[in-house]
Amino acid sequence: MRWDGQAITADDGALPGLGRMAGLVRTVRTPEFAGVTFHEVLAKSALSKVPGESRMPFTWTINPYRGCSHACSYCFARPSHRYLDMNPGEDFDSQIVVKMNVAEVLRAEVAKPSWAGDAVALGTNTDPYQRAEGRYRLMPGIIDALEASRTPFSILTKGTLLRRDLPRLTQAAERVDVGIGVSLAFVDEDLQQAVEPGTPTPRARLDLVRAARAAGLPCGVMIAPVLPWLTDSTDHLTRLLDAVHEAGATGATVLPLFLKPGTREWFMAWLRRDHPGRVAGYERVYAGGAYASRAYRDWLWDRVRPLLVERGFESAGHRAQARTSGHARTAGHPDGGTSHDEGDYPVGSLVGRRRPGPGAARPGESVSTPQPLF
């Protein structure tokens, strides 16, 4: 497919910040990506430092793209498009910034004597294997630079395009620690396509887990975000974790929906269109801000923990905590709404209340954004 590009030398009025976009080389549109515009830039840096107070299990991140054609209505990275004077809704899905020289810049950064070889994560903001990667092929150069500098790294993705790079990742894993995480929050394809219309199907992502494991790579699954009333039933979580376990995943991390400003408005607009009866419940669960209420997080963890333990996805220490957890309570919805099981789903249950010890965390409490933990 031939790509038609034009140089951008001034603000054309359609996107207010376009003329001020740092390092902008050209804007590209192509019929192959109908409705998507790519802004090719030359980046000054490839590595982004994680704030020191963060509890993320990595020190640096790399984001070769800004914006994401996966178009997930819940994406926590949507507000980042405001820095480009673009909106976090349609623009985030359709105006993609491509760091054309990211691999070259990365090679220079990790070659510096000051580089300590700290862990690097990809996929913490926007997906490095979104569809554009099939055209731009930025990831092979990034992987090679990290391998050559003996830098451990992890990748979190919904994109099955990662399969293209499995031989390269397997080679890198012979010299450095490489972690692969696949993000998968749904087993029902109709709901998945409604919430994240630009992503591969759940079946395709489970096949990606199998392919990564067959290549000898560790591959965990990020079950995030769990959507209240839509994907937090025992039935849905059981089917999802069964599928993840059957695919051979080496771990699973479960996190509830995180609704920061910019994302909240976009997601709630989708909810009002597709599930208007659930809006009041979400407004209660997220009345305190971006995080689900403590009551909901406790309730979800009580439900998820035994499912993780049964499939070997929790450590022995967590199993010990599960055996010594506090008093049991019914599974009714913690905000006083209809029980997720006894109302919307056929099975009720009793679960134990978990009181985490020092350093332990409920879903969504230890981190503010989905990230690879494998």
HELIX and SHEET records of a PDB file:
HELIX    1   1 LEU A   18  ARG A   20  5                                   3    
HELIX    2   2 PRO A   31  PHE A   33  5                                   3    
HELIX    3   3 ARG A   78  LEU A   84  5                                   7    
HELIX    4   4 GLU A   90  SER A   94  1                                   5    
HELIX    5   5 VAL A  102  VAL A  110  1                                   9    
HELIX    6   6 GLU A  133  TYR A  136  1                                   4    
HELIX    7   7 MET A  139  ALA A  148  1                                  10    
HELIX    8   8 THR A  160  ASP A  165  5                                   6    
HELIX    9   9 LEU A  166  ALA A  172  1                                   7    
HELIX   10  10 GLU A  189  VAL A  195  1                                   7    
HELIX   11  11 PRO A  202  ALA A  214  1                                  13    
HELIX   12  12 THR A  234  GLU A  246  1                                  13    
HELIX   13  13 THR A  263  ASP A  274  1                                  12    
HELIX   14  14 PRO A  276  ARG A  278  5                                   3    
HELIX   15  15 VAL A  279  VAL A  285  1                                   7    
HELIX   16  16 ARG A  294  GLU A  310  1                                  17    
HELIX   17  17 ALA A  316  ARG A  323  1                                   8    
SHEET    1   A 5 ASP A   4  ALA A   7  0                                        
SHEET    2   A 5 LEU A  24  ARG A  29 -1                                        
SHEET    3   A 5 THR A  37  VAL A  41 -1                                        
SHEET    4   A 5 GLN A  95  LYS A  99  1                                        
SHEET    5   A 5 TYR A  65  ARG A  66 -1                                        
SHEET    1   B 7 LEU A  47  LYS A  49  0                                        
SHEET    2   B 7 TRP A  60  ILE A  62 -1                                        
SHEET    3   B 7 VAL A 120  LEU A 122  1                                        
SHEET    4   B 7 PHE A 153  THR A 157  1                                        
SHEET    5   B 7 VAL A 178  SER A 183  1                                        
SHEET    6   B 7 CYS A 219  VAL A 226  1                                        
SHEET    7   B 7 GLY A 251  PRO A 256  1                                        
SHEET    1   C 2 ALA A 328  THR A 330  0                                        
SHEET    2   C 2 LEU A 350  GLY A 352 -1                                        
END                                                                             
